[in-house]
């Protein structure tokens, strides 16, 4: 056991010595570490959860156990492991448990460590870590830290591009366009040529490992067909009834169940329509979004490129990064005249902001349509904080008595 833990220390130190791009998050690492609650780092596969944990603990005295190691799992003995950790990391202040869900009975062990006053940072497969069992065993004992693919801002930093510098303006435009089309998965940013094959393989892996295997789905063909259909119809409203009919699935109940499964590993998100009456909100179709635009380009069967939807999806994921929660603080909206508002954000019981996403506002007809919808919704929802996010246009305007900000996505 001690030899395995010593070998893992070498692995940990090697990982710590590599250069990494610091993540821009809303979390303060020092504040998190001072909190005695378990720090649970969740998110899709391959977005850098372990790296984030290592960077958070950089310069600290922390013990490390990686449960993605068969040697550790085969020899596992709780008492021997704790004794060996004291020898290998004398006087450690924190414990980092990587992929802890691979350990049978991990939840009870983690509970015991917490009761003993250990300051824990945990990362793992989100499908396991976000499951209902996690919430049941560790209710009220953990802080959830969500990791998503790199943002446009992080990608610009990685590439040493500053959109505010005039001499880098053209480079920033090219990079923003590339990001919108190919997304922000860390492995793909330095090597765009592999994006399609890498994300296509990752998509299949999430479906098979995080969904089909975990939930013992026998009919993987239906699951795969549903996932690819959702991907091809990203940013569109969907309902279980329509999906079941369109795809010939066995029942509406199965369709709902599969949709829930696909949301569990952070692959898809469903955005409800805003309505003060909960019953009406529940009945309305939800809009579907995907965690990264790269999946659309690598897997979806799109007959034509839709830059407007790619931009809208990008803005949706950015809103998630800022802490908005679909169905609680984030919605879409349809006015009484059936005009759609892409995003409604809410703070407490009040509507905070209305956001339209429009790739190109240069056409007078498009401009009128988007601005009229915003003004109409502003009056219905009593909100004057109005924003249009575009690919490249920027201005402040007065429209039918309302002030509207038009902002390009790289500034947003």
C-alpha positions in Angstrom: 0.0 0.0 0.0 2.8 2.4 1.0 4.7 1.7 -2.3 1.6 2.5 -4.3 1.0 5.7 -2.5 4.7 6.7 -2.9 4.4 6.0 -6.6 1.3 8.2 -6.7 3.2 10.9 -5.0 5.8 10.8 -7.9 2.8 11.0 -10.3 1.3 13.9 -8.4 4.6 15.9 -8.3 5.1 15.3 -12.1 1.6 16.6 -12.8 2.2 19.6 -10.6 5.4 20.5 -12.5 3.6 20.8 -15.8 2.6 24.3 -17.1 -1.2 24.8 -17.0 -3.5 27.6 -18.1 -5.1 29.0 -14.9 -8.9 28.9 -15.1 -11.0 32.1 -14.7 -13.8 31.0 -12.4 -16.2 32.7 -10.0 -14.6 30.6 -7.2 -11.9 31.9 -4.8 -9.5 29.0 -4.2 -8.3 30.3 -0.8 -11.9 30.8 0.4 -12.8 27.3 -0.7 -9.9 25.7 1.1 -10.6 27.6 4.3 -14.2 26.1 4.3 -14.4 22.8 6.2 -17.1 21.4 3.9 -16.1 18.8 1.2 -15.1 20.5 -2.0 -16.8 18.5 -4.8 -15.5 19.3 -8.3 -18.0 18.2 -10.9 -18.4 18.7 -14.7 -18.3 16.9 -18.0 -15.5 14.5 -18.8 -12.2 15.9 -19.9 -12.7 19.5 -18.9 -9.8 19.7 -16.4 -11.4 18.9 -13.0 -8.2 17.2 -11.7 -6.0 20.0 -13.0 -8.2 22.6 -11.3 -7.9 20.7 -8.0 -4.1 20.5 -8.3 -3.8 24.2 -9.1 -6.1 25.0 -6.2 -3.8 23.1 -3.9 -0.5 24.3 -5.4 1.9 25.3 -2.6 -0.2 23.6 0.1 0.7 20.4 2.0 -1.8 17.9 0.6 -2.2 14.1 0.4 -3.1 12.6 -2.9 -5.0 9.4 -3.7 -5.9 8.5 -7.3 -8.6 5.9 -7.5 -8.1 5.5 -11.2 -5.3 3.2 -10.3 -6.0 -0.6 -10.2 -3.0 -1.2 -7.9 -4.6 1.1 -5.2 -8.0 -0.5 -5.6 -6.7 -4.1 -5.6 -4.7 -3.5 -2.4 -7.1 -1.2 -0.7 -7.1 -1.3 3.0 -8.5 1.8 4.7 -6.3 1.6 7.9 -3.1 0.9 5.9 -3.9 3.7 3.5 -4.4 6.3 6.3 -1.2 5.2 8.0 0.8 5.3 4.7 -0.6 8.8 3.9 0.8 10.1 7.3 4.2 8.6 6.4 4.3 9.9 2.8 2.7 13.3 3.5 3.6 14.1 7.2 1.3 16.7 8.7 -0.8 17.2 5.6 -3.6 19.8 5.7 -5.7 18.7 2.8 -6.7 15.4 1.0 -7.3 15.2 -2.7 -9.3 12.2 -3.8 -9.3 11.7 -7.5 -11.9 9.6 -9.2 -13.0 8.4 -5.7 -16.3 6.9 -7.1 -14.2 3.9 -8.3 -13.8 2.8 -4.7 -16.6 0.5 -3.5 -18.4 2.2 -0.5 -16.5 5.5 -1.2 -19.4 7.5 0.1 -19.4 6.0 3.6 -15.6 6.4 3.8 -15.7 10.0 2.7 -18.4 10.7 5.3 -16.1 9.2 8.0 -13.1 11.3 6.8 -15.3 14.4 7.0 -16.5 13.6 10.5 -12.8 13.2 11.5 -12.2 16.7 10.4 -10.3 16.0 7.2 -10.3 18.9 4.7 -11.3 17.1 1.5 -11.2 18.0 -2.2 -12.9 15.4 -4.4 -13.0 15.1 -8.2 -14.7 12.4 -10.2 -16.9 11.2 -13.0 -19.8 13.6 -12.9 -22.4 10.9 -13.7 -21.5 9.3 -10.4 -20.7 12.3 -8.4 -23.8 14.2 -9.3 -26.1 11.2 -8.7 -28.9 11.2 -6.2 -26.8 8.9 -4.0 -24.2 11.6 -3.5 -26.8 14.1 -2.4 -28.4 11.5 0.0 -25.1 10.4 1.7 -23.4 13.8 1.9 -26.4 16.2 2.2 -25.3 19.6 3.5 -21.7 18.5 3.8 -20.3 19.6 0.5 -19.7 22.6 -1.8 -20.2 21.9 -5.5 -17.7 23.5 -7.8 -18.7 23.2 -11.5 -16.2 23.0 -14.2 -17.1 23.6 -17.9 -15.0 23.7 -21.1 -12.8 26.8 -21.5 -14.6 30.1 -22.0 -13.7 32.5 -24.9 -11.9 34.7 -22.4 -9.8 31.8 -21.2 -9.1 30.7 -24.8 -7.9 34.2 -25.6 -5.6 34.2 -22.6 -4.2 30.8 -23.6 -3.4 32.0 -27.0 -2.0 35.3 -25.7 -4.5 37.4 -27.6 -5.9 40.6 -26.1 -9.1 41.8 -28.0 -8.6 45.3 -26.5 -5.3 45.8 -28.3 -5.8 47.4 -31.8 -2.8 45.4 -33.3 -4.4 42.1 -32.1 -8.0 43.0 -33.2 -8.0 40.9 -36.4 -6.4 37.9 -34.5 -9.1 38.2 -31.8 -11.9 38.2 -34.4 -10.4 35.0 -36.0 -10.0 33.3 -32.7 -13.6 34.2 -31.5 -15.0 32.7 -34.8 -12.9 29.6 -34.3 -14.1 29.3 -30.7 -17.7 29.7 -31.7 -17.4 26.8 -34.2 -15.1 24.5 -32.4 -15.7 25.1 -28.7 -13.4 25.1 -25.7 -12.4 21.6 -24.8 -8.8 21.9 -23.4 -7.4 19.1 -25.6 -8.6 20.6 -28.8 -7.6 24.3 -28.3 -3.9 23.8 -29.2 -4.7 21.2 -31.9 -7.8 22.1 -33.8 -7.2 19.4 -36.5 -8.1 16.7 -33.9 -11.3 18.5 -32.7 -13.8 16.4 -34.8 -12.3 13.0 -34.1 -11.6 13.8 -30.4 -15.1 15.1 -29.6 -16.8 12.5 -31.6 -15.0 9.8 -29.6 -15.7 11.7 -26.3 -19.4 12.0 -27.2 -19.6 8.2 -27.7 -17.7 7.6 -24.5 -20.1 9.7 -22.5 -23.1 7.9 -24.0 -21.8 4.5 -23.4 -19.9 4.9 -20.1 -21.8 7.7 -18.2 -25.3 6.9 -19.5 -25.8 3.4 -21.0 -23.6 1.5 -18.6 -24.6 3.5 -15.5 -28.3 3.2 -16.1 -28.1 -0.3 -17.7 -29.8 0.9 -20.9 -30.3 -2.1 -23.2 -31.6 -0.2 -26.2 -28.5 1.9 -26.9 -29.6 2.6 -30.5 -32.6 4.6 -29.3 -30.4 6.4 -26.8 -27.9 7.3 -29.5 -30.6 8.4 -31.9 -32.1 10.7 -29.3 -28.7 12.2 -28.4 -27.8 12.9 -32.0 -31.3 14.3 -32.6 -30.9 16.7 -29.7 -27.5 17.7 -30.9 -28.8 18.5 -34.4 -31.7 20.5 -32.8 -29.7 22.4 -30.3 -31.3 25.8 -29.3 -34.7 24.6 -30.4 -37.7 23.9 -28.2 -38.4 20.2 -27.6 -41.1 18.1 -25.8 -41.0 14.4 -24.9 -44.2 13.8 -26.8 -42.8 15.2 -30.0 -39.5 13.4 -29.6 -41.2 10.1 -29.0 -43.3 10.5 -32.2 -40.5 11.9 -34.3 -37.9 9.1 -33.4 -40.4 6.3 -33.0 -39.3 5.7 -29.4 -41.2 3.1 -27.3 -43.0 5.6 -25.0 -43.1 9.2 -23.8 -42.0 8.0 -20.3 -38.9 6.3 -21.8 -38.1 9.4 -23.8 -38.3 11.6 -20.6 -36.1 9.1 -18.8 -33.5 9.1 -21.6 -33.5 13.0 -21.7 -32.8 13.1 -18.0 -30.0 10.6 -18.4 -28.4 12.7 -21.1 -28.5 15.8 -18.8 -26.8 14.0 -15.9 -23.3 14.0 -17.3 -23.5 17.6 -18.3 -24.0 16.8 -22.0 -27.3 18.5 -22.6 -29.2 21.2 -20.7 -33.0 22.0 -20.9 -34.1 25.6 -20.5 -37.7 26.2 -19.4 -40.0 29.0 -20.7 -40.5 31.7 -18.1 -43.9 31.9 -16.6 -45.0 33.1 -13.1 -47.4 30.1 -13.1 -45.3 27.0 -12.4 -47.9 24.7 -14.0 -47.8 26.5 -17.3 -44.0 26.7 -17.1 -43.8 22.9 -16.7 -46.1 22.2 -19.6 -44.3 24.5 -22.1 -41.6 23.0 -24.4 -38.0 23.4 -23.2 -35.1 24.6 -25.3 -32.2 22.2 -25.5 -28.5 23.3 -25.3 -25.2 21.4 -25.5 -22.2 21.8 -23.2 -19.8 22.7 -26.0 -20.2 23.9 -29.6 -17.5 21.5 -30.7 -19.9 18.6 -30.3 -22.3 20.2 -32.8 -19.5 20.4 -35.4 -18.1 17.0 -34.7 -21.3 14.9 -34.3 -24.5 16.6 -35.4 -26.1 16.0 -38.8 -26.6 19.6 -39.8 -27.4 20.2 -43.4 -26.4 23.9 -43.1 -24.3 26.0 -40.9 -26.3 28.0 -38.4 -24.0 30.7 -36.9 -26.9 32.2 -35.0 -27.6 29.1 -33.0 -23.9 28.5 -32.4 -23.6 32.0 -30.9 -26.8 31.4 -28.8 -25.4 28.2 -27.5 -22.1 29.8 -26.6 -23.9 32.6 -24.7 -26.0 30.0 -22.8 -22.9 28.1 -21.6 -21.3 31.4 -20.6 -24.4 32.2 -18.5 -24.0 28.8 -16.8 -20.3 29.7 -16.1 -21.6 32.9 -14.3 -23.7 30.8 -12.0 -27.2 31.0 -13.6 -29.3 27.9 -13.1 -31.8 26.8 -15.8 -35.3 26.8 -14.3 -34.3 28.8 -11.2 -32.5 31.9 -12.4 -32.3 31.4 -16.2 -35.2 30.9 -18.7 -36.3 31.8 -22.2 -39.6 33.7 -22.9 -42.4 34.1 -25.4 -44.4 37.3 -25.4 -48.2 37.3 -25.7 -47.6 37.9 -29.5 -45.4 34.9 -29.6 -42.1 36.8 -29.9 -39.2 34.9 -28.4 -36.6 36.2 -26.0 -33.5 34.0 -25.9 -32.6 34.5 -22.2 -34.4 35.9 -19.1 -32.2 36.1 -16.0 -33.8 36.4 -12.6 -32.5 37.6 -9.2 -34.7 36.6 -6.3 -38.3 37.2 -7.4 -37.4 39.9 -9.9 -36.5 39.7 -13.6 -32.9 40.9 -13.8 -32.1 41.1 -17.5 -33.5 40.2 -21.0 -30.9 39.0 -23.5 -31.3 38.5 -27.3 -28.6 36.8 -29.3 -28.3 37.8 -32.9 -25.3 36.9 -35.0 -25.8 39.8 -37.5 -27.9 42.9 -36.9 -27.0 44.7 -40.1 -30.3 43.9 -41.8 -33.1 46.4 -41.0 -35.7 43.7 -40.9 -33.6 41.5 -38.5 -32.9 44.6 -36.3 -36.5 45.5 -36.1 -37.6 41.9 -35.2 -35.1 41.5 -32.4 -35.6 45.0 -30.9 -39.4 44.9 -31.1 -39.4 41.5 -29.3 -37.1 42.9 -26.5 -39.3 46.0 -26.0 -42.5 43.9 -25.9 -41.0 41.5 -23.4 -39.6 44.4 -21.3 -43.1 45.8 -20.9 -44.7 42.4 -20.0 -41.9 41.5 -17.5 -41.3 45.0 -16.2 -37.6 44.9 -16.9 -35.5 47.7 -18.5 -32.1 46.0 -18.5 -32.0 45.0 -22.2 -29.1 43.5 -24.1 -28.5 42.1 -27.6 -25.3 40.0 -28.0 -24.0 40.0 -31.6 -20.9 38.6 -33.4 -19.3 41.9 -34.1 -21.6 44.9 -33.7 -21.7 47.3 -30.8 -23.8 50.4 -29.9 -26.2 51.9 -27.4 -29.6 52.8 -28.9 -33.0 54.1 -27.9 -35.9 52.0 -29.4 -39.5 52.8 -28.7 -38.6 54.6 -25.5 -36.3 51.9 -24.2 -32.5 52.0 -24.0 -30.9 48.9 -25.4 -27.2 47.9 -25.3 -25.8 46.0 -28.3 -22.6 44.2 -27.4 -20.3 42.0 -29.4 -19.7 38.6 -27.9 -15.9 39.0 -27.3 -16.7 42.0 -25.0 -19.5 40.1 -23.2 
